[in-house]
Amino acid sequence: MLRSRAKDLLQSAVRAGYARRRKATMPSSEMPALSPIVLGTAHFHRLYRRWRFPREAQVSALLDAAFDAGCNTFDTARAYGAGLSESLIGKWIRSRRVRDKVVIVGKGGHPDASWTSRLSPEALTEDLDRTLSSLAVEHVDLYLLHRDDPSIDVGPIMETLHTFVQAGKVAAIGASNWSHARIEEANTYAAERGLTPFVASSPQLSLAEMVSVPWSGCLSITGDEGAAARAWYAATQMPVLAWSPLGGGYLTQRNAAADTQSGPYTSEANIKRRDRLHELAARRGVPAEQLALAYLLQQDMKVIPVVAASTPARIRDLLAATGIPLSLEDRNWLDLRADRHSSA
């Protein structure tokens, strides 16, 4: 938990920095608000290569469906197909002429193929310039660092990101797969020097607890190990862009054979959570995936799920989760918290 003075400095820096960025770097008067649910595009390059022609028309149909359903925020990264996902989004934005109506969440600083860190000023600058070129835009609305390297001091990183904001290439910055302690350290450094702070974070978060990491360097705030992080996010109200909010699809499937195999979400507790999710969904008459997203949307933290979809119908179904209410009793029953309280 932040000390009182540090917390005041951080909040002041966020408010002042955000207002300054909007005025100085945005082509419109205000940065569009992030959608309650964000469309992730990590899979776009794989769909593109698998689909038959017309490939770009199929990608555009997905983006059209999301945009028409009220989703104005698209999450991409330099690491997704070496820029192919970025290029596909950029072509759609130009063809629809909606740059001033959408929010682009970009990511850079992912280690290279040999897992060498790319958080140096030179590597970060190269990643961002390539992202802007692939998207064919002048700025990214929210730019996240895709991975962390705790051996690197936060100072040069924050100073480099600040230059991006000052140059008008980035409107706001954040971190993906960074611990809350490192984010706090980075923002304290920024506040003490009048630099741009992180205003968002993107760890993994879902009803299903991650029991093993699917990719090197990724970070989850689920389970007991994530309790301190969740408390920090609840206290600071820093937005959490939750990736894999459906547990990589685990929560939507009920496959006994899959439960015998090891995986990032395979555990007895998660089987119980998933069964309860489907039971409650059947009682409420809603799809289980919508209920799983509603669970995240109604946390004490400010959670913005980042969802993936391969069809327009699927996108529309997922975005409908914003209209499903869940009581605290329901949420505690789903995540097994009620069980722990009753056995105490």
Secondary structure, 3 states (H helix, E strand, C coil): CCCHHHHHHHHHHHHHHHHHHHHHHCCCCCCCCCCCCEEECCCHHHHHHHCCCCHHHHHHHHHHHHHHCCCCEEECCCCHHHHHHHHHHHHHHHHHCCHHHCEEEEEECCCCCCCCCCCCHHHHHHHHHHHHHHHCCCCECEEEECCCCCCCCHHHHHHHHHHHHHCCCECCEEEECCCHHHHHHHHHHHHHHCCCCEEEEECECCCCCCCCCCCCCCCECCCHHHHHHHHHHHHHCCCEEEECCCCCCHHHCCCHHHHCCCCCCCCHHHHHHHHHHHHHHHHHCCCHHHHHHHHHHCCCCCEEEEECCCCHHHHHHHHHHHHCCCCHHHHHHHCCHHHHHHHC
